[in-house]
């Protein structure tokens, strides 16, 4: 359908551009389909009167006529080029969307092959020890300060591209992005947690990287860092603030 509309638009533009203004030196003009310059006259087809006519050459402003005709031709070619580029971009987008599975999760492309990122298991570390965090479980009782951590000092998902792109298929409308992790011994800290007294609410403090994003479809996003990532540990995260139901897909950037 899109291809048909594009062809129709180009055809309409071509028909529009086919009609020219044959300017006279007194400022008037004839709307013509085409014209031929002869030794002493200009032979033209009048759109208004649907027939061939002649006008003395010395009455015709050929310079203005040819200049405007060239401008209109260039505009038509540019519009056709833009429409063709838009159609290609739409085809590429549809192809890109079809590559990504509909299952919620994080993905990346290795050439044309989709790679699935493994969801990391996180733990809450308090002064009293660690507790495994289950997604959508009730908020654990955290006194004072704590950290949300994942195991291992380094991610097994290593990229050398500091502008690595990721795809995120959301299960429900939530916030998401790329977080900078801090290595501490044998674990990586995803965010700091603070419990507010009295209300017993948890304040989450991840270190988020500024990203660019593009919605490919309802719930499907492509994300990438706005600036090149420095070598280190990171994670694609999906979360709801103050709910402690964060999902984490960890990765590392390594210098080439």
matplotlib code that plots the C-alpha trace (Angstrom):
import matplotlib.pyplot as plt

x = [0.0, 2.8, 4.6, 1.4, 0.9, 4.5, 4.2, 0.9, 2.5, 5.4, 3.0, 1.0, 4.2, 5.3, 2.0, 2.2, 5.8, 4.9, 2.9, 5.2, 4.9, 6.0, 6.8, 6.4, 8.7, 5.7, 5.3, 2.4, 2.6, 1.0, 0.5, 2.0, 2.6, 5.7, 7.3, 9.8, 12.2, 12.3, 14.4, 11.8, 9.1, 8.2, 5.9, 3.9, 1.0, -1.5, -3.0, -5.8, -6.8, -5.7, -3.9, -0.6, 0.1, 3.0, 4.3, 7.1, 10.5, 11.3, 8.2, 9.2, 11.3, 13.2, 15.7, 13.0, 11.0, 14.1, 15.2, 11.8, 11.6, 15.0, 14.0, 10.8, 12.6, 15.2, 12.4, 10.6, 13.7, 14.4, 10.8, 11.0, 14.3, 12.9, 9.8, 12.0, 14.2, 11.1, 9.8, 13.2, 13.3, 9.8, 10.8, 14.0, 12.0, 9.5, 12.4, 14.1, 10.9, 10.4, 13.8, 13.1, 11.2, 7.8, 8.8, 9.7, 13.4, 16.6, 18.2, 21.1, 22.1, 25.2, 25.1, 21.6, 21.4, 19.4, 21.2, 19.1, 20.5, 20.2, 18.3, 20.6, 19.7, 19.9, 20.3, 19.7, 22.7, 22.0, 24.0, 22.2, 23.3, 21.9, 18.4, 17.5, 15.2, 12.3, 10.6, 7.2, 7.6, 6.7, 9.3, 11.7, 12.2, 15.4, 16.7, 18.7, 21.1, 21.5, 22.7, 21.2, 23.8, 24.5, 27.1, 30.5, 33.0, 32.7, 29.9, 30.1, 28.5, 31.4, 31.2, 33.9, 31.5, 31.1, 27.8, 26.3, 22.6, 20.1, 16.4, 14.0, 10.7, 8.6, 6.0, 4.2, 4.8, 7.8, 10.9, 14.1, 17.6, 21.3, 22.8, 26.5, 27.5, 30.2, 32.4, 33.0, 34.9, 33.1, 29.8, 28.6, 26.4, 23.4, 22.0, 22.0, 18.9, 17.7, 14.7, 12.8, 11.8, 8.2, 6.7, 9.1, 9.5, 12.6, 14.5, 16.4, 19.5, 20.9, 23.6, 21.8, 23.6, 21.9, 20.5, 18.7, 15.7, 13.5, 10.1, 9.9, 6.5, 4.2, 6.4, 9.5, 12.3, 15.8, 18.2, 21.8, 24.0, 24.0, 27.7, 30.3, 30.5, 33.8, 35.2, 33.4, 30.4, 26.8, 23.3, 20.2, 17.5, 13.7, 12.1, 9.3, 10.6, 10.3, 8.9, 12.2, 11.1, 14.0, 15.1, 18.7, 20.6, 24.3, 27.1, 30.6, 32.4, 36.0, 38.4, 39.5]
y = [0.0, 2.4, 1.6, 2.3, 5.7, 6.6, 5.8, 7.8, 10.8, 10.8, 10.4, 13.4, 15.4, 14.5, 15.6, 18.9, 19.5, 18.8, 22.0, 25.0, 28.7, 30.2, 33.7, 36.8, 39.8, 41.9, 39.7, 37.6, 33.9, 30.9, 27.6, 25.1, 21.3, 21.7, 24.2, 24.3, 27.2, 27.9, 30.5, 33.2, 31.9, 29.6, 26.7, 25.6, 23.4, 25.5, 23.7, 26.2, 25.9, 22.3, 23.1, 24.1, 27.8, 30.1, 33.3, 35.5, 34.7, 38.3, 38.4, 35.4, 35.6, 32.4, 33.0, 33.2, 30.3, 28.0, 29.0, 28.2, 25.0, 23.9, 24.8, 22.8, 19.8, 19.9, 20.2, 17.2, 15.1, 16.0, 15.3, 11.9, 11.1, 12.0, 9.9, 6.9, 7.3, 7.4, 4.2, 2.5, 3.7, 2.2, -1.1, -1.2, -0.5, -3.3, -5.7, -4.6, -5.1, -8.6, -9.6, -9.0, -11.7, -10.6, -12.1, -9.4, -9.0, -7.4, -8.2, -7.2, -8.0, -9.8, -9.1, -10.2, -12.7, -11.8, -12.4, -12.8, -11.2, -13.3, -11.6, -11.2, -12.3, -9.4, -9.3, -6.6, -6.2, -4.7, -4.7, -7.9, -9.7, -10.3, -11.4, -12.4, -9.9, -11.5, -9.3, -8.0, -9.4, -7.2, -4.5, -6.1, -4.5, -2.5, -0.4, 2.7, 2.2, -0.8, -1.7, -3.7, -6.0, -8.7, -11.3, -11.3, -8.6, -8.6, -9.3, -12.2, -10.0, -8.0, -5.4, -3.3, -0.9, 2.1, 2.9, -0.5, -0.7, -2.7, -3.7, -3.8, -5.5, -4.3, -6.5, -3.4, 0.4, 1.0, 3.2, 1.8, 2.8, 2.0, 2.1, 2.4, -0.3, -0.1, -3.1, -3.9, -7.0, -10.0, -8.1, -5.2, -2.5, -1.6, 1.1, 2.5, 2.1, 4.3, 3.7, 6.8, 6.8, 6.7, 6.1, 3.2, 4.1, 3.1, 5.6, 4.0, 5.8, 4.2, 6.0, 6.3, 6.9, 9.4, 7.5, 8.0, 5.8, 4.9, 3.3, 0.6, -0.7, -0.7, -1.7, -2.4, 0.1, 0.5, 2.3, 3.4, 5.7, 9.4, 9.6, 6.8, 4.6, 4.5, 1.0, -0.5, -2.4, -1.4, -2.9, -2.4, -1.9, -1.8, -0.6, 1.3, 3.9, 3.1, -0.4, -2.3, -4.5, -3.8, -6.1, -6.1, -7.3, -6.7, -6.1, -4.6, -2.3, -3.2, -1.0, -2.3]
z = [0.0, 0.9, -2.3, -4.3, -2.5, -3.2, -6.9, -7.0, -5.3, -7.8, -10.7, -9.4, -9.0, -12.5, -13.9, -12.0, -13.2, -16.8, -17.0, -17.4, -17.5, -20.8, -19.7, -21.9, -21.6, -20.5, -17.4, -18.6, -19.3, -20.9, -19.1, -21.6, -21.6, -23.8, -26.1, -29.0, -29.7, -33.5, -35.4, -35.1, -32.9, -30.0, -30.8, -27.7, -26.6, -24.6, -21.7, -21.4, -25.0, -25.7, -28.9, -30.5, -30.9, -31.9, -30.4, -31.8, -30.2, -29.4, -27.1, -25.0, -21.8, -22.4, -19.6, -16.9, -18.4, -18.5, -15.0, -13.4, -15.4, -14.1, -10.5, -10.7, -12.2, -9.4, -6.8, -8.3, -8.2, -4.6, -3.5, -5.3, -3.6, -0.2, -0.7, -1.8, 1.3, 3.5, 1.9, 2.4, 6.0, 6.6, 5.0, 7.1, 10.3, 9.6, 8.9, 12.2, 14.2, 12.8, 14.0, 17.7, 19.6, 21.2, 24.5, 27.1, 27.6, 26.3, 23.1, 20.8, 17.2, 16.1, 12.4, 11.5, 14.4, 17.5, 20.8, 24.0, 27.1, 30.3, 33.2, 36.2, 39.7, 42.1, 45.9, 48.5, 50.8, 54.2, 57.4, 58.3, 55.1, 51.7, 50.5, 47.0, 45.3, 43.5, 40.9, 42.0, 45.5, 48.5, 49.3, 51.8, 55.1, 54.7, 57.6, 56.8, 53.9, 51.6, 48.1, 45.2, 43.8, 41.2, 41.6, 39.9, 39.5, 35.7, 33.2, 30.8, 28.1, 26.8, 24.1, 22.4, 20.8, 23.2, 21.4, 21.6, 20.7, 22.6, 22.1, 25.0, 24.8, 27.7, 29.4, 30.7, 30.6, 32.9, 33.0, 31.5, 30.6, 31.0, 34.5, 35.4, 37.9, 40.5, 41.2, 44.9, 45.5, 44.0, 43.3, 41.2, 42.8, 40.7, 43.0, 46.5, 48.6, 51.4, 53.7, 54.7, 58.4, 59.4, 55.9, 55.4, 51.7, 49.7, 47.7, 44.8, 43.5, 40.4, 38.3, 35.0, 31.7, 29.3, 26.4, 23.1, 22.3, 19.4, 19.8, 17.1, 18.1, 21.1, 23.9, 21.7, 22.0, 20.6, 23.0, 22.9, 24.9, 23.9, 24.5, 24.0, 27.1, 29.0, 29.7, 32.7, 34.0, 32.9, 32.7, 30.7, 33.4, 33.5, 36.7, 38.5, 40.9, 44.7, 43.9, 44.0, 41.1, 38.8, 36.0, 35.1, 32.0, 32.7, 30.2, 30.1, 27.8, 27.0, 25.2, 21.8]

ax = plt.figure().add_subplot(projection="3d")
ax.plot(x, y, z, "-o")
ax.set_aspect("equal")
plt.show()
